[in-house]
Amino acid sequence: MRKAFVLVLTATAGCLGSDPYARVARELTAPLGAAPTRVAVLPFRGLDPSLDAEGEAISERLLSYLYGRDGVVLIERSRLQQVMSEMSLGQTGALDAKSAAELGRLSGAQALVVGTVSRAPKGLDLSARVVDVASGRLLAAATARLPKASNLSVAPSPRLSPNPPPASPSEWTPGADLGPGTRLPWALDSHGAAAAGGRLYVLGGVSARVRGAGRGDVAVMSAVLLKSGKLGRWRAETPLPEGRYQVAAAAWGRWVLAVGGYEGSPRREVFASEAGADGRLGPWQTAGSLPRGCTDPGAVAAQGVLHVAGCGDVDGGHDRLESAWIGPDGRLGAWRSLPLPLRLGSTVLVEVRGRLLLLGGGLDAGYSDAVLGIERGADGFPVSVRRVGSLPEGLAAFSYGVIRDEIWLGGGFTHRDAARKELTVSDRVESASVRSDGSLSGWRRSKGRISPSVAQGAGAVAGDVFLALGGAGASGRTDSIWRFGREEP
């Protein structure tokens, strides 16, 4: 890698100002330079074993500050945990040089961030280091005093009124309290959803708040994702620059992205907004433009790259996967294309176990049941595609989520007659594991179902619970949130 460069930061919370994490992140990444370096952040170890949970929370929070920094491409935490499990490593603890090299090789990391936490007056002391995987050399180190209020992986929500009035178009303002998270604040379909920093962001869509054909909502709302599988209270965020429905959402670090969608015509714009320390979104900016107008795409951000597939327009689906760097300012670099074997619209794109998977989608006639595995090069961009499995049936516009190495899906459009003449809206919820080679295990149907059945919903994951959010079906548009837990054997 680069020439070793050791930089030590010793500071208390006072000299770091109100946010020591930002200073630590800056100092740890200073020697990495502008060229992309793949970095894995390990859970921090407590010098007192009772502090291991605090160490993991602190490493999660530092991770959010490292996202998007120049020269840093972060390894997904789910991929890192999978590798650590395969190596029989604990969640925390010191690594010897041999284990560090193997962890880097299996996860694709070039550098590891490791650290410890210890008790201090009125807080905790953090000691963090960046280690070069290939040589074992120390590249950077930082220490900081963290006050107790900083020892949270997710910033607390502001105090909210216990019984807010129901939201309406005239009352909705950015930052307003929209009520509990047991349901969506209003009935919604064709919306986007993405998680960042422990919050779920729901944006755009079709709702009764907006009147007129071909128009989408500008509203953006968020809620804390709880490990219990529930949501905190909803909060209104900065609205989109213009309405969007059939819009995709993705998140990378502190950036939330709104990708394509429909507003009078298929849209090319990708909007980006940066979340603050409390998760509140700032102003939206135009991060870039897609190669073509794009409605109801699949989109995912991984290793600092935004991937988009299934762009539907007036000519139907599209047979390209488009990928672009996400810069530290949220803006997109040049697009690269990978040909796909199918022409698809309304597809789903996810990352599981370090691999991209493209699932289902609308064909020129009917719906695809194909699951395509997409391999990426060292720079994070796709290089090849192959079929790795099948969905239980041809499916499009379904809700989805990833729990560890499992893909969950629910609802969506399908055909269940041999002639493919009868359109059906599914009520099924299914899950399948992704094997280490990228192939799928058999699908397992959940005992629960989405009732009434819907399509054009959105999905999320809270802890080990899959959430299906809203959608529309024969009974109309809904504000329902369905929760499905992992079924143990």
KEVEX-197549 format. One record per residue (C-alpha): x, y, z. Coordinates in Angstrom, 1 decimal. Last residue first. Layout:
BEGIN
ATOM      c1      c2      c3
ATOM       X       Y       Z
...
***
This chain:
BEGIN
ATOM      c1      c2      c3
ATOM   -36.0   -24.3    12.8
ATOM   -36.0   -20.6    13.7
ATOM   -38.4   -18.4    11.8
ATOM   -37.0   -14.9    11.3
ATOM   -39.6   -12.3    12.2
ATOM   -42.2   -10.6     9.9
ATOM   -43.6    -7.1    10.5
ATOM   -46.3    -5.5     8.4
ATOM   -46.7    -1.7     8.2
ATOM   -50.0    -0.5     7.0
ATOM   -50.6     3.0     5.5
ATOM   -52.6     1.5     2.6
ATOM   -53.6     2.3    -1.0
ATOM   -56.6     0.6    -2.5
ATOM   -58.5    -2.6    -1.5
ATOM   -57.5    -4.3    -4.8
ATOM   -53.9    -3.5    -4.1
ATOM   -51.6    -0.6    -3.1
ATOM   -48.4    -0.3    -1.0
ATOM   -47.4     0.5     2.6
ATOM   -44.2    -0.6     4.3
ATOM   -43.2    -4.3     4.5
ATOM   -40.8    -4.7     7.5
ATOM   -38.5    -7.6     8.0
ATOM   -37.4    -8.2    11.6
ATOM   -33.9    -9.4    12.8
ATOM   -33.0    -5.9    14.0
ATOM   -35.1    -3.5    12.0
ATOM   -35.1    -4.3     8.3
ATOM   -36.8    -2.3     5.5
ATOM   -39.2    -2.7     2.6
ATOM   -41.2    -0.6     0.2
ATOM   -44.7    -1.0    -1.4
ATOM   -45.5    -1.1    -5.1
ATOM   -47.6    -4.2    -4.7
ATOM   -50.3    -5.2    -2.1
ATOM   -52.2    -8.1    -0.6
ATOM   -54.7    -7.4     2.0
ATOM   -53.2    -8.9     4.1
ATOM   -49.5    -9.4     3.7
ATOM   -48.8   -12.9     5.0
ATOM   -47.6   -14.7     8.1
ATOM   -46.4   -18.3     8.2
ATOM   -43.4   -17.2     6.2
ATOM   -42.6   -19.2     3.0
ATOM   -39.1   -20.6     2.8
ATOM   -37.2   -20.4    -0.5
ATOM   -34.5   -22.9    -1.2
ATOM   -30.8   -21.8    -0.8
ATOM   -29.5   -19.2    -3.2
ATOM   -26.1   -19.0    -5.0
ATOM   -23.5   -16.4    -4.1
ATOM   -20.6   -18.9    -3.5
ATOM   -20.9   -18.3     0.3
ATOM   -24.5   -19.2     0.2
ATOM   -27.3   -16.7     0.1
ATOM   -30.3   -17.6     2.4
ATOM   -33.9   -17.5     1.2
ATOM   -37.0   -15.7     2.5
ATOM   -40.6   -15.5     1.5
ATOM   -43.7   -13.4     2.3
ATOM   -46.8   -14.1     0.2
ATOM   -49.7   -11.7    -0.3
ATOM   -49.2   -11.4    -4.1
ATOM   -51.1    -9.1    -6.4
ATOM   -52.2   -11.1    -9.4
ATOM   -52.4   -10.2   -13.1
ATOM   -54.4   -12.7   -15.1
ATOM   -53.2   -13.2   -18.7
ATOM   -50.0   -15.1   -18.0
ATOM   -51.3   -18.0   -20.2
ATOM   -50.4   -20.5   -17.5
ATOM   -52.2   -18.6   -14.8
ATOM   -50.5   -17.3   -11.6
ATOM   -49.0   -14.0   -12.9
ATOM   -47.2   -11.7   -10.4
ATOM   -47.1    -8.2    -9.0
ATOM   -45.6    -7.6    -5.5
ATOM   -46.1    -8.8    -2.0
ATOM   -43.2    -9.7     0.2
ATOM   -39.5   -10.3     0.0
ATOM   -36.7   -11.3     2.4
ATOM   -33.1   -12.0     1.4
ATOM   -31.0   -13.8     4.1
ATOM   -27.3   -13.4     4.8
ATOM   -27.6   -10.9     7.6
ATOM   -31.3    -9.8     7.3
ATOM   -31.8    -8.2     3.9
ATOM   -35.1    -6.5     2.9
ATOM   -37.7    -6.5     0.2
ATOM   -41.0    -5.1    -0.9
ATOM   -42.3    -6.2    -4.3
ATOM   -42.6    -4.3    -7.6
ATOM   -42.0    -7.4    -9.7
ATOM   -42.4   -11.2    -9.5
ATOM   -42.2   -14.4   -11.6
ATOM   -42.6   -17.2    -9.1
ATOM   -40.7   -18.8    -6.1
ATOM   -37.7   -16.6    -7.2
ATOM   -34.9   -18.3    -9.1
ATOM   -31.2   -19.0    -8.6
ATOM   -27.6   -17.9    -9.4
ATOM   -27.9   -16.6   -13.0
ATOM   -24.7   -15.0   -14.1
ATOM   -23.3   -11.4   -14.3
ATOM   -19.8   -10.0   -14.8
ATOM   -17.6    -7.0   -14.1
ATOM   -19.5    -4.8   -11.7
ATOM   -17.7    -1.9   -10.1
ATOM   -16.3    -2.1    -6.5
ATOM   -12.7    -1.0    -7.4
ATOM   -11.4    -4.6    -6.8
ATOM   -13.9    -5.9    -9.4
ATOM   -17.5    -6.8    -8.8
ATOM   -19.5   -10.0    -9.4
ATOM   -23.2    -9.8   -10.2
ATOM   -25.5   -12.7    -9.3
ATOM   -28.8   -12.7   -11.2
ATOM   -32.0   -14.1    -9.6
ATOM   -34.5   -14.9   -12.3
ATOM   -38.3   -15.2   -11.7
ATOM   -39.1   -12.6   -14.4
ATOM   -42.6   -11.1   -14.9
ATOM   -45.0   -11.2   -17.8
ATOM   -44.5   -10.0   -21.4
ATOM   -41.9    -7.2   -22.0
ATOM   -40.4    -8.3   -18.7
ATOM   -41.1    -6.9   -15.3
ATOM   -38.6    -7.6   -12.5
ATOM   -37.2   -10.5   -10.6
ATOM   -34.1   -10.2    -8.4
ATOM   -30.7    -8.6    -9.0
ATOM   -28.1    -9.7    -6.5
ATOM   -24.9    -7.8    -5.7
ATOM   -22.3    -9.7    -3.7
ATOM   -20.4    -8.9    -0.4
ATOM   -22.4   -11.3     1.6
ATOM   -25.7    -9.8     0.4
ATOM   -26.1    -6.6    -1.6
ATOM   -29.5    -5.8    -3.1
ATOM   -31.1    -4.8    -6.4
ATOM   -34.9    -5.3    -7.0
ATOM   -36.6    -5.0   -10.4
ATOM   -39.4    -2.7   -11.6
ATOM   -38.2    -3.0   -15.2
ATOM   -36.1    -5.6   -17.0
ATOM   -34.6    -6.4   -20.4
ATOM   -32.7    -9.6   -19.6
ATOM   -29.1   -10.9   -20.1
ATOM   -27.7    -7.8   -18.5
ATOM   -25.0    -5.5   -20.0
ATOM   -22.7    -3.7   -17.5
ATOM   -22.6     0.1   -17.7
ATOM   -20.2     2.6   -16.1
ATOM   -21.5     6.1   -15.0
ATOM   -19.1     9.0   -14.4
ATOM   -19.0    10.3   -10.8
ATOM   -21.9    11.1    -8.5
ATOM   -22.2    13.9    -6.0
ATOM   -22.6    13.2    -2.3
ATOM   -19.8    15.6    -1.3
ATOM   -17.6    12.7    -0.3
ATOM   -18.2    11.3    -3.9
ATOM   -20.5     8.5    -4.7
ATOM   -18.9     6.5    -7.6
ATOM   -21.2     5.4   -10.4
ATOM   -22.9     2.2   -11.6
ATOM   -25.4     1.4   -14.3
ATOM   -26.7    -2.2   -14.8
ATOM   -28.1    -2.4   -18.4
ATOM   -30.9    -4.3   -20.1
ATOM   -33.7    -1.8   -19.7
ATOM   -37.4    -2.1   -19.3
ATOM   -40.3    -0.7   -21.4
ATOM   -40.0     1.8   -24.3
ATOM   -41.8     4.6   -22.4
ATOM   -39.4     4.2   -19.5
ATOM   -38.4     1.5   -17.0
ATOM   -35.0     1.5   -15.4
ATOM   -34.4    -2.0   -14.1
ATOM   -30.9    -1.4   -12.7
ATOM   -29.1     1.2   -10.6
ATOM   -25.8     0.7    -8.6
ATOM   -24.3     3.6    -6.5
ATOM   -20.7     3.0    -5.5
ATOM   -19.0     3.8    -2.2
ATOM   -18.5     0.1    -1.3
ATOM   -22.2    -0.5    -1.7
ATOM   -25.2     1.7    -2.6
ATOM   -28.3     0.0    -3.9
ATOM   -30.9     0.8    -6.5
ATOM   -33.7    -1.1    -8.3
ATOM   -35.6     1.1   -10.6
ATOM   -39.3     2.2   -10.5
ATOM   -39.0     4.8   -13.3
ATOM   -35.8     5.9   -15.1
ATOM   -35.1     8.5   -17.7
ATOM   -31.7     7.7   -19.2
ATOM   -28.0     7.8   -18.4
ATOM   -28.9     8.8   -14.8
ATOM   -28.2    12.4   -13.8
ATOM   -26.1    13.8   -10.9
ATOM   -26.1    14.7    -7.3
ATOM   -28.8    17.3    -7.6
ATOM   -29.0    18.7    -4.1
ATOM   -31.4    18.2    -1.2
ATOM   -31.1    20.5     1.8
ATOM   -30.2    18.8     5.1
ATOM   -31.7    15.7     6.5
ATOM   -32.0    15.2    10.3
ATOM   -30.2    12.1    11.5
ATOM   -29.3    13.6    14.9
ATOM   -25.6    14.0    13.8
ATOM   -26.7    15.5    10.5
ATOM   -28.0    13.6     7.5
ATOM   -26.7    14.7     4.0
ATOM   -29.2    14.9     1.2
ATOM   -28.9    13.6    -2.4
ATOM   -31.1    13.9    -5.5
ATOM   -30.5    11.7    -8.6
ATOM   -32.1    13.2   -11.7
ATOM   -33.1    11.1   -14.7
ATOM   -36.9    11.3   -14.5
ATOM   -39.5     9.3   -16.4
ATOM   -42.2    11.7   -17.4
ATOM   -44.9    13.8   -15.7
ATOM   -43.1    13.2   -12.4
ATOM   -41.8     9.6   -12.4
ATOM   -38.9     8.1   -10.5
ATOM   -35.1     8.5   -10.7
ATOM   -33.0     7.9    -7.6
ATOM   -33.5     9.6    -4.3
ATOM   -30.2     9.3    -2.3
ATOM   -29.5     9.6     1.4
ATOM   -26.0    10.5     2.4
ATOM   -24.5    10.0     5.9
ATOM   -22.8     6.8     5.0
ATOM   -24.3     5.5     1.7
ATOM   -28.1     5.3     1.4
ATOM   -30.4     4.3    -1.3
ATOM   -34.0     5.2    -2.4
ATOM   -35.9     4.3    -5.5
ATOM   -38.7     6.4    -7.0
ATOM   -41.9     5.0    -8.4
ATOM   -43.3     8.3    -7.4
ATOM   -41.6    11.7    -7.3
ATOM   -42.5    15.3    -6.4
ATOM   -40.0    18.1    -6.7
ATOM   -37.0    19.4    -4.7
ATOM   -37.7    16.6    -2.2
ATOM   -39.0    17.6     1.2
ATOM   -36.7    18.3     4.2
ATOM   -37.7    15.8     6.9
ATOM   -40.9    15.1     8.8
ATOM   -40.5    13.0    11.9
ATOM   -42.2     9.7    12.6
ATOM   -42.0     8.3    16.2
ATOM   -39.8     5.2    16.7
ATOM   -40.1     2.1    14.7
ATOM   -40.5    -1.5    15.8
ATOM   -38.4    -4.6    15.0
ATOM   -37.1    -4.9    18.6
ATOM   -33.8    -3.7    17.3
ATOM   -35.4    -0.2    16.9
ATOM   -35.3     1.7    13.6
ATOM   -35.6     5.5    14.4
ATOM   -38.2     7.2    12.2
ATOM   -38.0     9.3     9.0
ATOM   -40.3    11.3     6.7
ATOM   -39.8    12.8     3.2
ATOM   -42.7    14.4     1.4
ATOM   -42.4    15.6    -2.2
ATOM   -45.4    13.5    -3.3
ATOM   -45.8    12.3    -6.9
ATOM   -47.7    13.6    -9.9
ATOM   -48.6    11.8   -13.1
ATOM   -52.3    12.6   -12.8
ATOM   -53.4    15.3   -10.4
ATOM   -53.9    15.6    -6.6
ATOM   -51.2    15.2    -4.0
ATOM   -52.0    14.5    -0.3
ATOM   -54.0    11.4    -1.3
ATOM   -50.6     9.7    -1.8
ATOM   -48.3     8.4    -4.5
ATOM   -44.7     8.1    -3.6
ATOM   -41.9    10.4    -2.4
ATOM   -39.6     9.4     0.5
ATOM   -39.3     7.1     3.4
ATOM   -36.1     7.4     5.6
ATOM   -35.5     4.7     8.2
ATOM   -33.0     5.8    10.9
ATOM   -30.1     3.8    12.5
ATOM   -27.4     5.9    10.8
ATOM   -28.9     5.3     7.3
ATOM   -31.9     3.1     6.2
ATOM   -33.6     3.5     2.8
ATOM   -37.2     3.6     1.6
ATOM   -38.7     4.7    -1.7
ATOM   -42.4     5.3    -2.5
ATOM   -44.7     3.7    -5.1
ATOM   -47.5     3.5    -2.5
ATOM   -48.7     5.5     0.4
ATOM   -51.5     5.8     3.0
ATOM   -50.5     8.4     5.6
ATOM   -48.2     8.7     8.6
ATOM   -47.0     5.2     8.0
ATOM   -48.1     2.8    10.7
ATOM   -46.7     1.7    14.1
ATOM   -44.2     4.6    13.8
ATOM   -46.0     7.0    16.2
ATOM   -46.9    10.6    15.2
ATOM   -45.9    13.0    12.5
ATOM   -43.8    15.4    14.6
ATOM   -42.9    18.3    12.3
ATOM   -39.3    18.8    11.1
ATOM   -40.2    19.8     7.6
ATOM   -43.8    21.1     7.5
ATOM   -47.0    19.2     7.0
ATOM   -50.0    21.1     8.3
ATOM   -51.6    22.1     5.0
ATOM   -51.1    18.7     3.4
ATOM   -52.6    17.0     6.4
ATOM   -50.9    15.3     9.4
ATOM   -53.1    14.1    12.4
ATOM   -52.7    16.3    15.5
ATOM   -49.9    15.3    17.8
ATOM   -50.6    13.4    21.1
ATOM   -47.4    12.9    23.1
ATOM   -45.4    16.0    21.8
ATOM   -41.9    15.2    20.8
ATOM   -38.6    15.4    22.6
ATOM   -35.8    15.3    20.1
ATOM   -34.7    11.9    18.7
ATOM   -31.6    10.3    20.3
ATOM   -28.4    10.0    18.2
ATOM   -27.8     6.5    17.1
ATOM   -24.6     4.5    17.9
ATOM   -24.6     6.1    21.4
ATOM   -21.7     6.8    23.7
ATOM   -21.5    10.5    22.9
ATOM   -23.7    11.5    25.9
ATOM   -21.2     9.8    28.2
ATOM   -18.5    12.2    27.2
ATOM   -15.9    10.8    24.9
ATOM   -12.2    11.5    25.6
ATOM   -10.1    10.9    22.5
ATOM    -7.2     8.9    21.1
ATOM    -6.0     8.6    17.6
ATOM    -3.7     6.4    15.6
ATOM    -2.5     6.2    12.0
ATOM    -0.8     3.9     9.5
ATOM     0.5     1.2    11.9
ATOM     2.2    -1.5     9.9
ATOM     0.8    -5.0     9.5
ATOM     2.3    -5.3     6.1
ATOM    -0.6    -6.4     3.9
ATOM    -3.4    -5.4     6.2
ATOM    -2.2    -1.9     6.9
ATOM    -3.4    -1.0    10.4
ATOM    -5.5     2.1    11.4
ATOM    -5.7     2.7    15.1
ATOM    -8.3     3.8    17.7
ATOM    -8.0     4.6    21.4
ATOM   -11.2     5.9    23.0
ATOM   -11.5     7.0    26.6
ATOM   -15.0     6.9    28.2
ATOM   -17.1     9.3    30.1
ATOM   -17.5    11.4    33.2
ATOM   -14.1    10.4    34.6
ATOM   -12.7     7.7    32.3
ATOM   -13.5     4.1    31.7
ATOM   -11.8     2.3    28.8
ATOM   -12.5     1.8    25.1
ATOM   -10.3    -0.1    22.6
ATOM    -9.7     0.2    18.9
ATOM    -9.3    -1.4    15.5
ATOM    -9.6     0.2    12.0
ATOM    -8.4    -2.3     9.4
ATOM    -6.7    -1.5     6.0
ATOM    -6.7    -3.1     2.6
ATOM   -10.1    -4.8     3.1
ATOM   -11.5    -7.4     0.6
ATOM   -13.3    -9.2     3.4
ATOM   -11.5   -12.6     2.9
ATOM    -8.1   -11.1     2.3
ATOM    -8.4    -8.5     5.1
ATOM    -9.5   -11.1     7.6
ATOM    -6.6   -13.3     6.6
ATOM    -4.1   -10.5     7.0
ATOM    -5.5    -9.6    10.3
ATOM    -5.5   -13.2    11.5
ATOM    -1.8   -13.5    10.6
ATOM    -0.8   -10.2    12.2
ATOM    -2.5   -11.1    15.5
ATOM    -6.0    -9.7    16.1
ATOM    -7.2    -8.2    19.4
ATOM   -10.7    -8.7    20.5
ATOM   -14.3    -8.0    19.7
ATOM   -17.2    -9.8    17.9
ATOM   -15.3   -13.0    18.4
ATOM   -13.4   -14.7    15.7
ATOM   -14.4   -18.1    14.4
ATOM   -13.0   -17.3    10.9
ATOM   -16.4   -17.9     9.3
ATOM   -17.9   -15.6    11.9
ATOM   -15.4   -12.9    11.3
ATOM   -16.1   -13.1     7.6
ATOM   -19.9   -12.8     8.1
ATOM   -19.4    -9.9    10.5
ATOM   -17.3    -8.1     7.9
ATOM   -19.9    -8.7     5.2
ATOM   -22.7    -7.3     7.4
ATOM   -20.5    -4.3     8.3
ATOM   -20.1    -3.3     4.6
ATOM   -16.4    -2.7     3.8
ATOM   -15.8     1.0     3.6
ATOM   -14.3     2.8     0.6
ATOM   -12.1     5.6     1.9
ATOM   -10.0     8.0    -0.2
ATOM   -12.1    11.1     0.4
ATOM   -14.6    10.5     3.3
ATOM   -18.0     9.2     2.2
ATOM   -18.5     7.0     5.2
ATOM   -15.9     7.6     8.0
ATOM   -18.4     9.5    10.1
ATOM   -20.9     6.7    10.0
ATOM   -18.3     4.2    11.0
ATOM   -17.4     6.3    14.0
ATOM   -21.0     5.7    15.2
ATOM   -20.7     1.9    14.7
ATOM   -17.3     1.8    16.4
ATOM   -18.8     3.6    19.4
ATOM   -21.7     1.2    19.6
ATOM   -19.4    -1.8    19.5
ATOM   -17.2    -0.3    22.2
ATOM   -20.2     0.4    24.4
ATOM   -21.3    -3.3    24.1
ATOM   -17.7    -4.4    24.9
ATOM   -17.6    -2.2    28.0
ATOM   -18.4    -5.0    30.5
ATOM   -15.2    -6.7    29.2
ATOM   -13.1    -3.9    30.9
ATOM   -10.5    -3.0    28.3
ATOM   -13.6    -2.9    26.0
ATOM   -12.9    -3.9    22.5
ATOM   -14.0    -1.9    19.4
ATOM   -16.1    -3.5    16.7
ATOM   -13.9    -3.8    13.6
ATOM   -14.0    -1.1    10.9
ATOM   -13.0    -2.4     7.5
ATOM   -11.3    -0.1     5.0
ATOM   -10.9    -0.4     1.2
ATOM    -8.6     2.4     0.1
ATOM    -9.6     4.6    -2.9
ATOM    -6.8     6.9    -4.1
ATOM    -7.0    10.4    -2.5
ATOM    -4.6     9.8     0.4
ATOM    -4.8     7.3     3.2
ATOM    -2.6     9.3     5.6
ATOM    -5.4    11.6     6.8
ATOM    -8.0     8.9     7.3
ATOM    -7.5     8.4    11.1
ATOM    -7.2    12.1    11.6
ATOM   -10.5    13.0     9.9
ATOM   -12.4    10.2    11.6
ATOM   -11.0    11.2    15.0
ATOM   -12.0    14.9    14.4
ATOM   -15.5    14.0    13.3
ATOM   -16.0    11.6    16.3
ATOM   -15.0    14.3    18.8
ATOM   -18.2    16.3    18.1
ATOM   -18.8    19.1    20.5
ATOM   -15.3    20.6    20.4
ATOM   -12.3    18.3    20.1
ATOM   -10.5    20.4    22.7
ATOM   -13.3    19.8    25.1
ATOM   -13.8    16.2    24.3
ATOM   -10.3    15.5    25.4
ATOM    -7.5    15.1    22.9
ATOM    -4.6    13.0    21.8
ATOM    -4.2    12.6    18.1
ATOM    -1.3    10.4    16.8
ATOM    -0.2    10.3    13.2
ATOM     1.8     7.4    11.8
ATOM     2.6     7.3     8.1
ATOM     3.6     4.1     6.4
ATOM     4.3     4.5     2.7
ATOM     1.2     3.5     0.7
ATOM     0.0     0.0     0.0
***
